[in-house]
Amino acid sequence: MKLFMNENITPLQKEWFTKGAADYMNRLFNEPLSLTDDPSKADLNVEVVLDDRTKDSYVVELDGLRGSITSNTWVGALNGFYRWLEEYGVRFVRPQKAHEVIVENIKPDQRILLDVEPAYDHRGVCIEGADSFENVRDFISWLPKIGMNSFFVQFENPYSFFKRWYEHEMNPYKDKEPFDTQKAQKLSDLVDQEMEKRGIVHHRVGRGWTGEVLGYSSRFGWEKGLELPEDKKPFAAMLNNKRDLVEGAPILTSLCFSNPEVQDQMVEVITDYARDHQDVDYLHVWLSDARNNICECDKCKKERVADQYIRILNQLDERLSEEGLDTKICFLLYHELLFAPQKETLKNRERFTMMFAPITGPLKEAMRM
């Protein structure tokens, strides 16, 4: 069986997919598979045909082992390939091949036509909890097999989540393993490579920008016990007539968003990151991870934080456009941001995607939109 993949699929993706597809063809159909660069000699053509849509879709047309899988994205093509395997009884129950159900050595005698456009643009999961690299790698591998297309790495890198695992926090039965920022970055780079192989839509960062303005890296997540330097105190939100870190944690600390210097610094920090990380498809720009921490200075009290937030997002859009960056920005409705702005509106809506996170709302019943 000969496989052809077109020029919109990278060499890394071709090498990775050929190896994986060959394993499935061998186990399912006892059929060897190899790559060809001549589409006229191919039994299976897998092609990515780019278009302007944000939503991926795929078409599967196969008679036995001859035909094509076409999509407007690489991860969409993978969704189509794995969906085709399901027509022959394959089930991807949980991450890892050990949890796949495969009936081996069957006859590929079906004519299969599928034309699928998923209901949602963003179908994915955000990293949380305590994770080893293997946990994350196996989960990312599983996503396109179950029709998903996205993965969200919180913060600059997953240091906080890896640290919980490798240092076995709150686990008295395991000893700490060696772990530091260098190992976290190495593992983060490997996570990025796993997403690249599969064309996974790359969501990144979220919280941490407020801490960056105060001089702290977002990669350390919810670290506490820190002290705010005097020269940074004018940037921090005023609470009870005091400007300082909330619980000694940058991620829990809001800013004085009426301060033009705060706005400018936040926009520049985000722009610098977007310029240096153009592999990120959706850059999440959130505020702090706490409630009742909004600045109480005379200027900030005059408007909702949502108006200040939208003003910063519009300024960010202008800077990204000046830099020629098409990075999408995801903004968050969370805590005080659940109260809508009263004056400001987004100017360039094509830049932005909204994430609805009503953490303080009742979650026992389905939402009524």
N, C-alpha and C positions, 0 to 999 in steps of 0.2 A: 504494500500500500504506500503510495507516494503522497506527500503532503506539501502544498505550496502556501506560503504566506507572503503578502504583498509588502511594498516598501514602507508603508505606514506603521509597520510593526518592527521594533528595534531588534538588532542582533541579540541582545541579552534576552529579550522576550522570546525570540524564535528558538534560541538554544534551550531555554528553560521549558517552553511549552512542548517542543518536540520530544524531549525526554519523558515528560509526564504523560503526553498523549500516547507515546509508544507503549508505555506500561499498561494503560487502560486497554489499548487495542489488543495487546498480547493476552491479557488476562480474560477479557470479554470474548474475543473472537479468535484467539490463537492466530493473530494476523500481525506480521512484522510491519513496522512503519519507519519510513525514512524521509528526509527533507529533500525537496527538489527546488531548483530556482527557475524551472520551466513550467508555467501553469498548464501548458497543453499536455504535459505528461503526468499531471497530478490527478489522483483520485479524489482527494479532499482539498478544496480551496478554502482557506480561512483568510478573509480580507477585512481590513478596516477602511471604510470610505468616509472620510471626514466631512462634517457639515457644521452648520452654525447652531445647532440645537444644544441646549444644556442637558437635555434628557437623553440617556442612551437607549438604544433599541437594537434588536437583532432579528435576522431572518435565517432560518435553517431550512435547507432544501436538500434532502439526502434520500437516495434510493439505494438501500443497502449501505455500502461504504463509498458510494460515489455521489459527489454533489458539493455543496458549498455552505459555509457559515459566514454571514456578512453582518457587520455592525458599524456604527459610527464611532465607536470607541473600542479600545483593546479589551477593557474589562467587560464591555457588552458582548464582545465575541466569546469571551470565556464563559459568561452567563449562558450563551447559546450552546456552546460545546457541552457544558455539564448538564444543561437541560436536555440535550439530545441523548446523553448517556442515561438519563432517568427513564427515557422511553424504553430502554432495555433493562429496566429493573434496578439500576444503580440508585442507592440512597446514601446521602451524606448526613449521617445521623448526628455526629459530633465532630469536632476537630480531630485530626490525625487519621491516617489511612486505616489504622486498626479499627476505627469505628465506621468504616464504609461498608455497605452491603453490596456485594458484587456476585452475580451468577456467572460463573466462568464457562468458557468454551461453548457459547451459544451461536446460533446462526444469525448473521446480520441480514435479515430478510424483510425488514420493514421499510416502507416508503413514508418518510416523515417530513411534514411541512409545518413550520412554526413561524409565526410573524408576531413578535412580542414587543410591546412598549410598556415598561413597568409603570405603575401608578404614581410612583414618587421619584423625584430627581435624586434625592439623597437617601441612600439605603445603606446604613452602616452602624458602627459602634464606636464609642469613645473609650479609650483606655481608662481603667480605674483599678482600685484595689492594690494588691501585691502581686507583681508579675515577674516571672523569669523571662529571658529572651525567648526561650522555647515556647512558653505560653503564648506570647504575642505572635511569634512566627507561625505557629500552628493555627492560631485564630485567623490571622490574615489570609493564610492559605485556604481556609474554609469559606471565607466570605463570598468569593465569586461562585463557589459551588452551590450556594443556597440563594443565589440571585441578588446578593448584595454588591455594592460598588464603592463603598467609602470606608475610611478609617481615620479616626481623629486622635492624634497624639497631643495630649495636653502639655502645655508649657514648652519652653525652648527645646528640651529633650525629656525623656521619661524618667529622669533621675529619681524623683520621689517614689514612683511606683516600683522601679527596680530595687531601690534601696530597701523598701519594706520587705521584698522577697529575699534578697541576698544577705541582708543582716537579720532576717527572720524576726522582725519586730513582733512582740507579743506572742512569740512561740518559744516556750521554755525548753522544748524538746530538741531544738536544733541550735548548733553553734553558729555564730556569725561567720560569713564567708568574706574574703577580701573584696572590698568595694570602695570605689572613689569616683570622682568626676570624670577621670579619663576612661574608666571602664564603662561608665554610663554613656559617654559620647560614642565610644566604639560600638556599643550595642544599639544605640540610637541610629547610627549610620547603617547598621545591618537591617534594622527595621525598615528604614527608608528604601533599602535595596529590595526587600521583600515586596513592598508596595509597588516599586517601579516595575518589577518583573510582571506583575499582574495588572498594571495600569490602574491601580486603586486610586480613587480620587482622594487627594491628600489634604486633610484638615489639620490645622496646627495652632498651638499656643493657647488662646482663650484668656485665662487670667495671667496676671504677672506684669502687665504693662504699667499699672500704677506703681508697683514696686520698682520697676526699672527707672521710672522718673525719680524715685527717691534714692537710686543708686544700688539696688539689689537685683540680682539675677532671678529671672522667672523660673529657672530650672530647679530651684530648691523648694518650690511648692509652698507648703504650709509651715516652714521653719519658724520657730518662735525664739523668744529670749534675746532679741536684737535691740540695739539702741539706735535712735535716729540722730545723725549728726546735726549740729546746730544750723549749719548752712542749708540743710534740706528742710528744716521745720516750716519755713514759710510755704512750702509746697503741700504739706500735709493738711488734711481736713481739720478744722477746728471743732473740737467736741468739749463741751463744758469749759469753754474759754482756754483750752489747751490744745496745742498742735503736737502730736506725737504718734508713734506706732500703736495700733490697737492690739493689745495683748502681746506686744513686742513682735508682731508678725506683719511684714510688708504686704502680704497677700490679703490681709484683713483690713488694711488701711486705705481709706479713700483719700482723694486729693481735693485741694481748693480749686475747683474747676473754673471759678470766675477769674482766676489769676492768668493773664495772657501768657506768661512764661510757662506755666504748667501745660497749657494747651499746646504751645509750640513744641515743648520738649517731648510731650507724649506723641505728637504727630511725627516728629523727627525720628524718635526711637523706633516706631512702627515702620516708617518708610525705610530706614536703614535695614531693618530685618527683612522686609519684603524684597529689597534690592539684592540682598545676599542669599536669599532662599527662594529663588524663582521656581523651584520644584514644588512649592506649596501652592495648591490650587485655591484653597479657601483659608484665609488667615483670619482667625477668630480674634476679635477685639472686644474684650469684656472689661468690666470694671472690677472692683474688689469682691471678695467672697465673704461678705458679712452684711448684716442689716443694721439699721439704726446707727450708721457710722458716717452719714452724709455731713458735709461741712456746714457749720452753723454760723459762719461769719456773715456780716451784714450784707455783703454782695451776693453770696450764694443763697441766702434765705429768700431772695427776691424772685427766684425761679426754680422750677423743678430740675432735678438732676437729669431727667430725660432730655430737656431742652439743651442743657450743657453738653450732653452726650452726642446729640445729633449735630450740634455745632462743630464738635471735634471730628465727627465722622465726615462731615462735608469738607472740612479743612484737609483731612487725610486724603479724601478722594482727589482734591486739587493737587496735592503733592505727588500722589502716585501717578496722576496723569502727566504732570511735569516731567516725571522720571521715565515715562513711557512704559509703566508697569500695568499689566492687565489683571493683577491678582484680585480675586474676589474677596470681599470683606464680609464676615459674618458677625452680626451684632446680636446682643442678648437681651431678652426681656426677663428680668430676674430681680427679686426683692423690690427696691424702690423704683426700678425701671419698669415695673408692671404698670405704673401710673404714666399715662401717655403724655408726651410733650404738649404744651399749650400754644407754643409759638413756632418752633422750628420744624422744618420738614426736610427730608432727604432730597438733594438736588439731582443726583445721578443715580437713579434707582437700579440701573443695570449693574452697578458696582456691588450692590449689597444683597445679602441674604439674611433673613431674620430667623433667629432661634428662640422658640418659646419655651421658657423654663419656669413654670409657676410653682416653685418649690414650696411656697407657703400655702398653696391651695389644697383643697381636699382631693386626695388621690384614690379614694375608695370607689369612686364612680367614674364612668366614662365622661370625658369632656364633651360639652355641647358647644360646638363652634358656630 
